[in-house]
Structure formats: C-alpha cells, structure tokens
C-alpha cells in the first residue's frame, strides 16, 4: 500500500503573497520575501527576495 505524504508550504515571518499565487507543497518561503500576484513557486524562496512569474 502506497501512502502519499504531502507537506504544506512553510512561511517565515513577514512574507507577503499576491493574489492567485500558486505555491507547490514542501516549499519554504524565507523571511520578508514577496511573492507577486499569479506567480508559480516551484522551489524555495530565500529571505528578502522579490519573486514574480515562474520561480
């Protein structure tokens, strides 16, 4: 029997996420990072980073 374990994204202090952003399971968003509206986050985002589009 296979059990799929899904981990939720981890958000640090001061994170700002725009509307309709998609963050995949298991991703860590660093402290004070900003995620633009509609962004697709596929890997960890370091602290104090501004991200838009596909990351």
N, C-alpha and C positions, 0 to 999 in steps of 0.2 A: 504494500500500500504506500503510495507516494503522497506525502503531505507537503504542500507548497507553503512556505513561510514567507509572508510579505511583511516587510518592515516599513514603517511610516517614515516620512522625511523628518529630519531633525533641524530645528530652527534655533539659532543662538539669539542673544539679546539684541534688540534694536533693528531687527530685519523688517524690511518693507517690501511687500509683494503686490504688484499691479494686478488689475482685473484680468481674469481669464488666463492667467499664467498656469502652465502645466508643469508640475514637479514630480519626477518619477520616484518610485519607492526607494528608500535607502539613501537618499541624497542628503547631504549636510549643507545647510546654508550658514555661512560664517557671520560673525557679529557685525552689525551695522551694514550688511550687504543690501543692495537694492535690486529687485527683480522687476524688469519692465513689463507693462501690460502685454499679454499674449505670448510671452516668452515660453520656450520649451526647454526645461532644465534637465539635462541627461547626465551631468557629472557634478561633483561637489563644487560649491562656490566659496572661494576664500573670503575672509572678513574684509570689510571696507571696499568691496568690489561692486561695480555697477554693471549689470548684465541685461542685454536685450536680444531679441531674436532667438536663435538656437545656440545653446551653450553646451 
